[in-house]
Amino acid sequence: MAQHDYINKTPRKKGQKKQQPKAQKPFPKVLAAFAILLTGGFGYGLWFIKEHADPAKVEQAQKPTEPAAVVEEKKELPRPPTFIHDMKTAQVEAEVKVIKSRGPFQMQCGSFRTYEQAEKRKARIAFAGLISEIRRTEGSNGVWYRVRLGPYDKKRDAESDKNRLQRIKIVDCGIWGWT
């Protein structure tokens, strides 16, 4: 007895009969006749061209033609410009201005009400490889703990450290002259 796969079989509803397979379509005789006519017409066209071709043109087409000799013309090179010789012996004089430094700079990376918040910021800055200090200041609105870095001789050095801190998501730093 053959085994049947009953798992994937859906149960028949009551009153439903077995479906009969669909009837196959008849062979398309018209399309086959049309294809035979097209193939025959194409073959007749090739035979007609072959039999009615001019023999002189056929012979000429079978012989390869020799390409005409290519004549190379030598073009005269332009004369070299005269300023090249002048550039080899020329000397350039330029004034160099000395830029005055505006003084030492400092960077402040936060001002907090509690010392613990300032310590957390200082620790995050230390993870970036920079040394900071916490300064306690008293103002008209109470006590503040400021986290500062510096002094920097050049503002470029302060900007470099500011960019290092921005990479670790400390973005509230400002650069000022040292006071």
C-alpha positions as CSV (number, residue, x, y, z in Angstrom):
1,M,0.0,0.0,0.0
2,A,1.4,3.4,-1.0
3,Q,1.9,6.0,1.7
4,H,0.1,9.3,1.4
5,D,1.0,12.7,2.8
6,Y,-2.1,13.6,4.8
7,I,-0.4,16.6,6.6
8,N,-0.4,18.9,3.6
9,K,-3.8,17.8,2.3
10,T,-6.7,20.1,3.0
11,P,-10.0,18.3,3.8
12,R,-12.7,18.5,1.3
13,K,-15.8,20.4,2.2
14,K,-19.2,18.6,2.1
15,G,-20.8,18.5,-1.2
16,Q,-17.6,19.4,-3.1
17,K,-16.5,17.1,-5.8
18,K,-13.0,16.3,-7.1
19,Q,-11.7,18.9,-9.5
20,Q,-11.1,17.6,-12.9
21,P,-7.9,18.5,-14.7
22,K,-8.1,21.4,-17.2
23,A,-8.3,20.4,-20.8
24,Q,-5.1,21.2,-22.8
25,K,-5.3,23.9,-25.5
26,P,-5.3,22.7,-29.1
27,F,-2.1,23.1,-31.2
28,P,-2.0,26.6,-32.8
29,K,-2.2,25.6,-36.4
30,V,-2.5,29.1,-37.7
31,L,0.7,30.3,-35.9
32,A,2.7,27.3,-37.1
33,A,1.6,27.9,-40.7
34,F,2.6,31.6,-40.4
35,A,6.0,30.7,-39.0
36,I,6.6,28.3,-41.9
37,L,5.6,30.9,-44.4
38,L,8.0,33.5,-42.8
39,T,10.9,31.0,-42.8
40,G,10.3,30.0,-46.4
41,G,10.0,33.7,-47.5
42,F,13.4,34.5,-45.8
43,G,15.1,31.5,-47.5
44,Y,13.7,32.6,-50.9
45,G,14.9,36.1,-50.4
46,L,18.5,34.9,-49.7
47,W,18.4,32.6,-52.7
48,F,17.2,35.5,-54.9
49,I,20.0,37.8,-53.8
50,K,22.6,35.2,-54.4
51,E,21.4,34.3,-58.0
52,H,20.8,37.9,-59.2
53,A,23.9,39.5,-57.8
54,D,26.4,41.3,-60.1
55,P,29.5,39.0,-60.4
56,A,31.9,42.0,-60.7
57,K,30.8,43.4,-57.4
58,V,30.9,40.0,-55.7
59,E,34.5,39.5,-56.8
60,Q,35.5,43.0,-55.7
61,A,33.9,42.5,-52.3
62,Q,35.8,39.2,-51.8
63,K,39.2,40.8,-52.5
64,P,40.6,42.8,-49.5
65,T,41.6,46.3,-50.5
66,E,45.0,47.5,-49.4
67,P,44.9,50.6,-47.2
68,A,46.5,53.7,-48.6
69,A,49.9,54.5,-47.1
70,V,49.6,56.9,-44.2
71,V,51.9,59.9,-44.6
72,E,53.2,61.2,-41.3
73,E,53.9,64.8,-41.3
74,K,56.5,66.1,-38.8
75,K,55.3,69.2,-37.1
76,E,57.6,71.8,-36.0
77,L,57.8,72.2,-32.2
78,P,57.1,75.6,-30.9
79,R,60.0,77.6,-29.6
80,P,60.5,77.4,-25.8
81,P,59.2,80.5,-23.9
82,T,61.9,83.0,-22.8
83,F,60.6,83.3,-19.2
84,I,61.8,79.8,-18.3
85,H,65.5,80.9,-18.5
86,D,64.6,84.0,-16.4
87,M,62.9,81.9,-13.7
88,K,66.1,79.8,-13.2
89,T,68.1,82.9,-12.2
90,A,65.4,84.9,-10.5
91,Q,65.3,85.6,-6.8
92,V,62.2,86.3,-4.8
93,E,62.1,88.8,-2.0
94,A,59.3,88.7,0.5
95,E,58.5,90.4,3.7
96,V,57.8,88.2,6.7
97,K,55.5,89.7,9.2
98,V,55.8,88.6,12.8
99,I,52.4,87.9,14.3
100,K,52.0,89.1,17.8
101,S,50.6,86.7,20.2
102,R,47.5,87.9,22.1
103,G,48.7,86.2,25.2
104,P,48.0,82.9,27.0
105,F,44.6,81.3,26.5
106,Q,42.4,79.1,28.7
107,M,39.5,76.8,28.0
108,Q,36.5,76.4,30.3
109,C,34.5,73.2,29.9
110,G,31.7,73.7,32.3
111,S,30.5,75.6,35.4
112,F,28.6,73.7,38.0
113,R,26.8,74.3,41.3
114,T,28.2,71.3,43.0
115,Y,31.7,70.0,43.4
116,E,30.7,66.4,42.5
117,Q,29.4,67.5,39.0
118,A,32.6,69.3,38.4
119,E,34.6,66.2,39.4
120,K,32.6,64.1,36.9
121,R,33.4,66.5,34.1
122,K,37.1,66.6,35.2
123,A,37.2,62.8,35.1
124,R,35.7,62.7,31.5
125,I,38.3,65.2,30.4
126,A,41.0,63.0,32.0
127,F,39.8,60.0,29.9
128,A,40.6,62.2,26.8
129,G,44.2,62.5,28.0
130,L,43.9,66.1,29.1
131,I,44.6,67.7,32.5
132,S,42.0,70.1,33.9
133,E,41.5,71.9,37.2
134,I,38.5,72.9,39.2
135,R,38.3,76.5,40.5
136,R,35.8,77.7,43.1
137,T,34.4,81.1,42.4
138,E,31.8,83.2,44.3
139,G,29.6,85.6,42.4
140,S,26.4,87.6,42.9
141,N,24.4,84.4,42.2
142,G,26.2,82.0,44.5
143,V,29.1,79.6,44.5
144,W,30.2,78.0,41.1
145,Y,32.8,75.3,40.4
146,R,34.5,75.9,37.0
147,V,36.4,73.2,35.1
148,R,39.3,74.8,33.2
149,L,42.2,73.7,31.0
150,G,45.3,75.7,30.2
151,P,47.2,78.0,30.0
152,Y,47.8,77.6,26.2
153,D,50.5,79.8,24.5
154,K,48.7,79.6,21.1
155,K,45.0,79.6,20.4
156,R,45.6,76.8,17.9
157,D,46.7,74.5,20.7
158,A,43.5,75.2,22.6
159,E,41.4,74.6,19.5
160,S,43.1,71.2,19.1
161,D,42.2,70.2,22.6
162,K,38.7,71.4,22.1
163,N,38.3,69.2,19.1
164,R,39.6,66.2,21.1
165,L,36.9,66.9,23.7
166,Q,34.2,67.2,21.0
167,R,35.1,63.7,19.8
168,I,34.1,62.4,23.2
169,K,30.9,64.5,23.2
170,I,32.0,67.3,25.5
171,V,30.9,70.3,23.4
172,D,30.3,73.1,25.8
173,C,33.9,74.4,26.0
174,G,34.9,78.0,25.4
175,I,38.3,79.5,24.8
176,W,39.2,82.9,26.4
177,G,42.2,85.0,27.1
178,W,43.9,84.1,30.4
179,T,42.7,86.1,33.3
